[in-house]
Amino acid sequence: MTFDEYRSYDAIGLADLMRKREISRAEVMAAALARLQTVNPIVNAVTYLHQSAIEPDAPVHDGPFAGVPYLIKDLHAPVKGMPLTHGSRLFAGQVHDFDAETVARLRRAGFVIIGRTNSPELGMNVTTEPALHGPTRNPWNIAHIAGGSSGGAGAAVASGILPAAHATDSGGSIRIPASCNGLVGLKPTRALLAYGPHRGDAAHGISHEHAVTRSVRDCAAILDATAGPDVGRPYFTQRPAERYLTSLGRATGPLRVAFIVDDFRGQPVHAQCKAAVEAAAHLLAGLGHHVAPAAPEFDYDRLFQAVMTIMLTGLATNIGIREQELGRAARADELEPVTHAAVTHGRSIPGTTYAAQFGLINREVRRIGQFFEQYDMLLTPTMAAPTPLLGTLRTDTDDLDAFTQRSFGLAPFTTPFNATGQPAVSLPLHWSDDGLPVGVQLVARFGADAQLLAVARQLEQAAPWFNRVATL
């Protein structure tokens, strides 16, 4: 199997070839590893390769993706026998002796877990440039960022190492790398996937987990393999009776789709991001949907600050747990300066202030929910500006406010839907004048993942992107 042949298939396509015995699992693995050896020294997407998993006789479950190689992000997701550093020197050397339930489900689906992808320290950036593992570069132009915090996953898929990879999202960390790398990036509905067994939920439902993929059908099929509650789950969202992959072929009928070209505070975005939304809106109208400019009314700043308060308190707690495991405090050289500032701030937040954020979030989320009583979906830019250069979002600062404003000023459209828990997907429907991908975000009602994926599939068929690839 040549690289061009390998890259011409998505994960479902590769699995079908192996199932029909038109190609062996060893040949698919060899193609993936050959590409990794060629491009990873350039893009720095993969930080760890699990040698026992890539052996020809490694056991593989006979699931729908049997024999397809897969990578797990170096954040939040334990994999038995693999290091989990969270992109931080403080966690270097940490190895778990169990699989997270989502990882276990991926294995049962037949994926071969071969390693880890790069992540910024503790996921605290919209670019992936950790001091521990170094920067991940964008395969479309290596001078630019690959996004964050799932930047390693995005670069691994966009550079052709794999057709899909695991990703997580607490404020846009699936959707932003999808936009930067020209991929499909779905943040599913809150609590549709398992969180355990290592945690009951993730940041009170703000954090999500899924994948970045090259095709919508891979996105749907991986969701089929992973959705559903795990044992002891405190709460969950029920998956539909019909498979997500099957639902892609269902007619949605005309939907009411709102779109915005300014951010939620009314500030204009870059012309390329505006053009991406306008082109997508035109496509949706051509598909028979009712498309109109409209935006939810809510206090973006208050909602964002409430989410950040919860996230920073959780970060400080997690660092404290790690310090207890080590039996000592974190040293100055084990956390990046902005992470130190974030932990210090998180530890200073009173319990009453922390608890008050849930009421604030509830009020603003209810206001957003009212908007989705009038509209089925909302179309936005994924990012407010084209993919920036590496080194733009530096972490060698203790000015947490300035860092946060720079980072999330680049992607103001994603975080509100971590707060609401609604499904949201970034789709690669536009490229800038200098050849960089520019994603658009489509948001659906809570629990309407199947409908969202069906519309994403309609857009994929109307404006195919699969064969538009980075040429490293």
C-alpha positions in Angstrom: 0.0 0.0 0.0 1.5 3.3 -1.1 0.9 6.5 0.9 -1.4 7.9 -1.7 -3.5 4.7 -1.6 -3.5 4.8 2.2 -4.6 8.4 2.3 -7.4 7.9 -0.2 -9.4 6.0 2.5 -11.0 7.1 5.7 -11.1 4.8 8.7 -14.3 3.0 7.6 -12.7 2.5 4.2 -9.5 1.0 5.6 -11.5 -1.3 7.8 -13.6 -2.4 4.9 -10.5 -3.3 2.9 -9.1 -5.4 5.7 -12.4 -7.1 6.3 -12.6 -8.1 2.7 -8.9 -9.2 2.9 -8.0 -6.9 0.0 -5.2 -5.7 2.2 -3.7 -6.9 5.5 -3.6 -5.2 8.9 0.2 -5.4 8.8 0.2 -3.4 5.5 -2.1 -0.7 6.9 0.0 -0.4 10.1 3.2 -0.2 8.0 1.7 2.6 5.9 0.7 4.6 9.0 4.2 4.1 10.6 6.0 5.0 7.5 4.1 8.2 7.2 4.7 8.9 10.9 8.4 8.5 10.5 8.4 10.9 7.5 6.3 13.7 8.8 6.4 13.6 12.6 9.9 15.1 12.8 8.4 18.0 10.9 5.0 18.5 12.6 5.7 17.0 16.0 2.2 15.6 16.4 3.0 12.3 18.1 4.8 12.3 21.5 4.7 8.6 22.3 4.6 5.4 20.3 3.6 2.2 22.0 5.9 -0.4 20.6 3.9 -3.5 21.7 0.8 -2.2 19.9 2.5 -1.9 16.5 3.8 -5.5 16.4 2.3 -7.6 13.7 0.9 -10.1 16.2 -0.6 -7.6 18.5 -4.2 -8.6 19.5 -7.0 -6.7 17.8 -10.7 -6.8 18.6 -13.0 -7.8 15.7 -15.0 -4.6 15.7 -16.1 -2.2 12.9 -12.6 -0.6 12.8 -10.6 -3.8 13.2 -6.9 -3.1 12.5 -7.2 0.7 12.0 -4.4 2.5 13.9 -5.5 5.2 16.4 -3.9 7.8 18.6 -5.1 9.1 22.0 -4.5 12.7 23.1 -2.0 13.2 25.9 -4.7 14.8 28.1 -7.4 13.4 30.4 -7.6 9.9 28.9 -5.7 7.0 30.7 -4.5 4.2 28.5 -3.1 1.1 30.3 0.7 1.1 30.1 1.1 4.4 28.4 2.4 7.6 29.9 -0.1 10.4 30.5 1.7 13.7 30.9 -1.0 16.2 30.1 1.7 18.1 28.3 3.3 19.0 31.6 6.7 18.3 33.2 4.9 17.9 36.6 3.2 14.8 35.2 6.1 13.3 33.4 6.5 9.6 34.3 2.8 9.1 35.2 1.5 5.8 33.8 -2.0 4.3 34.5 -2.8 0.6 34.9 -6.2 0.9 33.3 -8.0 2.2 30.2 -10.6 4.9 30.4 -14.0 3.6 29.4 -13.9 5.5 26.1 -10.5 4.1 25.3 -11.8 0.6 26.1 -14.7 1.1 23.8 -12.3 2.3 21.0 -10.3 -0.9 21.5 -13.5 -3.0 21.4 -14.4 -1.3 18.1 -11.1 -2.7 16.7 -8.9 0.4 16.8 -5.3 -0.3 17.5 -4.1 2.3 20.1 -0.5 3.1 19.0 0.4 6.1 21.0 -0.2 9.7 22.2 -0.6 13.0 20.5 0.8 16.3 21.7 -1.2 18.7 23.9 -0.4 22.1 25.5 0.2 22.0 29.3 -3.0 20.9 31.0 -4.9 21.8 27.8 -4.6 25.5 28.7 -4.0 27.0 25.3 -5.6 27.2 21.8 -2.2 26.3 20.4 -0.1 23.2 21.1 3.4 24.4 22.1 4.2 22.8 25.5 7.6 23.2 27.0 7.7 19.4 27.7 7.2 18.2 24.1 7.8 21.3 22.0 5.5 22.9 19.4 3.2 21.0 17.0 3.2 22.6 13.5 0.4 22.9 11.1 0.8 20.5 8.1 -0.7 23.1 5.7 2.1 25.6 6.7 4.5 24.6 9.4 5.1 28.2 10.4 1.5 28.3 11.8 -0.1 26.7 14.8 -2.1 23.4 14.6 -4.6 24.7 17.2 -5.2 23.5 20.7 -5.6 21.8 22.8 -6.0 18.8 20.5 -3.4 20.2 18.1 -1.3 17.0 18.0 -4.4 15.0 17.0 -5.3 17.6 14.3 -1.8 17.6 12.9 -1.5 13.8 12.9 -4.7 13.5 10.9 -4.1 16.4 8.5 -0.5 15.2 7.8 -1.9 11.8 6.8 -0.6 9.6 9.6 -4.1 8.5 10.5 -7.6 9.2 9.1 -9.0 10.0 12.6 -7.7 10.6 16.2 -9.0 11.0 19.7 -9.5 14.6 20.9 -11.0 16.5 23.9 -12.8 19.8 24.2 -13.2 22.1 27.3 -13.6 25.4 25.4 -13.1 24.6 21.7 -10.2 22.1 21.9 -11.7 19.8 19.3 -13.2 22.4 17.0 -10.3 24.8 17.0 -7.7 22.2 15.7 -10.3 21.0 13.3 -10.5 24.5 11.9 -6.8 25.0 11.8 -6.1 21.6 10.1 -9.0 21.3 7.7 -10.9 18.5 9.5 -14.2 17.5 10.9 -14.3 18.2 14.7 -17.4 17.3 16.7 -18.0 18.1 20.3 -20.9 15.8 21.2 -23.7 16.6 23.5 -22.8 16.7 27.2 -22.6 13.3 28.9 -23.2 11.4 25.7 -19.8 9.7 26.1 -18.4 8.0 29.2 -16.2 10.0 31.6 -15.1 7.2 33.9 -13.9 5.3 35.7 -11.4 8.0 36.8 -13.9 10.8 37.1 -17.6 11.2 37.6 -17.9 14.0 35.1 -15.5 16.4 33.5 -15.5 20.0 34.9 -19.2 19.7 35.7 -20.0 18.8 32.2 -18.0 21.6 30.5 -15.4 19.2 29.1 -16.2 16.8 26.3 -14.4 14.0 24.4 -14.6 12.6 20.9 -12.4 12.9 17.8 -11.1 14.8 14.8 -11.7 13.1 11.5 -11.4 13.6 7.7 -14.9 12.4 7.0 -18.3 12.9 8.6 -19.1 9.2 8.4 -16.0 8.4 10.5 -17.1 11.0 13.0 -20.5 9.3 13.2 -19.2 5.8 13.3 -16.7 6.6 16.1 -19.6 8.1 18.0 -21.6 4.9 17.5 -18.7 3.0 19.0 -18.2 5.2 22.1 -21.6 6.8 23.0 -23.5 5.6 26.1 -23.1 5.7 29.9 -20.6 3.8 31.9 -21.1 1.9 35.1 -21.8 4.2 38.1 -22.2 7.3 35.9 -23.9 10.2 37.9 -25.8 11.4 34.9 -25.9 10.8 31.2 -27.5 11.7 27.9 -29.4 8.9 26.2 -28.2 7.9 22.8 -30.8 7.4 20.1 -32.0 4.0 19.0 -30.8 4.5 15.5 -27.1 4.4 14.8 -25.5 7.8 14.0 -23.9 6.4 10.9 -27.4 5.2 9.6 -28.9 8.6 10.5 -26.5 10.3 8.0 -28.8 9.2 5.2 -32.0 10.4 6.8 -33.7 13.4 5.2 -33.7 16.3 7.7 -36.3 18.4 5.9 -35.9 22.1 5.8 -34.4 23.4 9.0 -34.3 26.9 10.5 -30.6 27.9 10.5 -29.4 31.2 12.0 -26.0 32.6 11.2 -23.7 35.2 12.6 -20.6 36.9 11.1 -19.7 39.0 14.2 -18.8 37.6 17.6 -21.3 37.3 20.4 -20.4 40.8 21.6 -21.0 42.3 18.2 -17.3 42.6 17.3 -16.3 41.9 13.7 -14.2 38.9 12.7 -11.6 38.7 10.0 -12.8 38.9 6.5 -11.8 35.3 5.7 -13.8 34.0 8.6 -16.8 36.1 7.6 -16.5 34.8 4.0 -16.4 31.2 5.3 -19.7 31.7 7.1 -21.4 33.5 4.2 -20.4 30.7 1.8 -21.7 28.0 4.2 -24.9 29.9 4.7 -25.3 30.0 0.9 -24.7 26.2 0.7 -27.3 25.6 3.4 -29.9 27.7 1.6 -29.1 25.8 -1.6 -29.8 22.6 0.3 -33.3 23.8 1.1 -32.8 25.1 4.6 -34.3 28.4 5.8 -31.2 30.5 6.6 -31.3 34.0 8.2 -29.0 36.2 10.2 -29.8 36.0 14.0 -27.9 35.6 17.2 -28.7 34.4 20.7 -28.8 37.2 23.3 -26.8 36.5 26.4 -24.0 38.0 28.5 -20.9 36.5 26.8 -18.4 38.0 29.3 -20.3 36.8 32.3 -20.7 33.3 31.0 -17.1 33.1 29.9 -15.8 34.2 33.3 -18.0 31.7 35.1 -16.7 28.9 32.9 -13.1 30.0 33.5 -13.7 30.2 37.3 -14.9 26.6 37.3 -12.0 25.5 35.1 -9.3 27.2 37.0 -10.6 25.9 40.3 -10.5 22.4 38.8 -7.0 22.9 37.6 -5.8 24.0 41.0 -7.5 20.9 42.5 -5.8 18.6 40.0 -2.4 20.1 40.6 -3.0 19.6 44.4 -3.8 16.0 43.8 -0.6 15.5 41.8 1.4 17.2 44.5 -0.1 14.8 47.1 0.9 11.9 44.8 4.5 13.2 44.6 4.6 14.1 48.3 5.9 17.6 47.6 4.9 20.9 46.0 5.3 21.5 42.3 8.7 23.0 41.5 9.0 26.3 39.6 10.4 24.5 36.6 7.7 21.9 36.4 4.9 24.2 35.3 4.9 26.9 32.7 4.6 30.5 34.1 1.0 31.0 32.9 0.0 27.7 34.5 1.6 28.7 37.8 -0.5 31.9 37.6 -3.6 29.9 36.8 -3.1 27.6 39.7 -2.4 30.5 42.1 -5.6 32.2 40.9 -7.6 29.0 41.2 -6.5 28.4 44.8 -7.5 31.9 45.7 -11.2 31.5 44.6 -13.5 31.2 47.7 -15.9 28.3 47.8 -18.9 30.7 47.8 -17.6 32.4 44.6 -17.1 29.0 43.0 -20.6 27.8 43.9 -22.1 31.1 42.6 -20.9 30.4 39.1 -23.4 27.6 38.6 -26.3 30.0 39.0 -24.7 32.5 36.6 -24.1 29.7 34.0 -27.7 28.5 34.4 -29.1 31.9 33.7 -27.1 32.5 30.5 -27.5 29.0 29.3 -31.3 29.3 29.6 -31.2 32.5 27.5 -29.2 30.6 24.8 -31.7 27.8 25.0 -34.6 30.1 24.2 -32.9 31.0 20.9 -32.9 27.3 20.0 -36.6 27.3 20.5 -36.8 29.5 17.4 -33.9 28.0 15.4 -32.8 24.4 14.8 -29.2 25.3 14.3 -26.7 28.2 14.5 -23.9 28.8 12.1 -20.8 30.7 13.2 -17.1 31.0 12.4 -15.1 28.5 14.4 -12.3 31.1 14.9 -12.3 34.9 14.7 -9.1 35.1 12.7 -7.1 32.9 10.4 -4.6 30.4 12.0 -1.8 32.5 13.5 1.9 31.9 13.5 3.7 29.7 16.1 4.9 31.7 19.0 1.9 34.1 19.0 0.3 32.7 22.2 3.2 32.4 24.5 2.9 30.8 28.0 6.1 32.4 29.5 4.0 35.1 31.2 2.3 35.4 34.6 -0.3 37.8 33.2 -3.2 35.3 33.2 -5.9 37.8 32.1 -3.9 39.0 29.1 -3.1 35.5 28.1 -6.7 34.4 28.4 -8.0 37.3 26.4 -5.5 36.7 23.6 -6.2 32.9 23.5 -10.0 33.0 23.6 -10.1 36.2 21.6 -8.9 34.0 18.7 -11.9 31.6 19.3 -14.8 33.3 21.0 -17.5 31.1 19.4 -16.7 27.8 21.0 -16.8 28.1 24.8 -20.5 29.1 25.2 -21.5 25.7 23.9 -19.3 23.9 26.4 -21.4 25.7 28.9 -24.7 24.7 27.3 -23.6 21.2 26.5 -25.0 21.4 23.0 -23.4 19.5 20.1 -21.2 21.6 17.9 -19.1 20.7 14.9 -16.4 22.5 12.9 -16.4 21.8 9.2 -13.6 22.5 6.7 -15.6 24.5 4.1 -13.3 27.3 3.3 -9.6 28.0 2.7 -7.8 31.4 3.1 -6.1 33.2 0.3 -2.8 31.8 1.5 -4.1 28.2 1.5 -4.8 27.7 5.2 -8.1 26.0 6.3 -10.8 28.2 7.8 -13.5 26.2 9.6 -17.2 27.1 10.3 -19.0 25.9 13.4 -22.5 24.5 13.3 -24.4 24.1 16.6 -27.6 22.1 17.2 -30.1 21.7 20.0 -29.1 19.6 23.1 -29.1 15.9 22.1 -29.5 16.5 18.4 -26.2 15.1 17.4 -27.7 12.8 14.7 -29.4 15.8 13.1 -26.2 17.8 13.3 -24.2 15.1 11.7 -26.8 14.6 8.9 -26.5 18.3 8.0 -22.8 18.1 8.2 -23.0 15.2 5.7 -25.2 17.3 3.4 -22.5 20.0 3.4 -19.8 17.5 2.8 -21.6 16.2 -0.3 -22.3 19.7 -1.5 -18.7 21.0 -1.1 -16.4 17.9 -0.8 -13.2 18.4 1.1 -11.8 14.9 1.6 -9.4 15.1 -1.3 -8.1 18.5 -0.4 -5.0 17.6 1.7 -1.9 19.1 3.1 1.2 18.3 0.9 4.1 17.9 3.4 
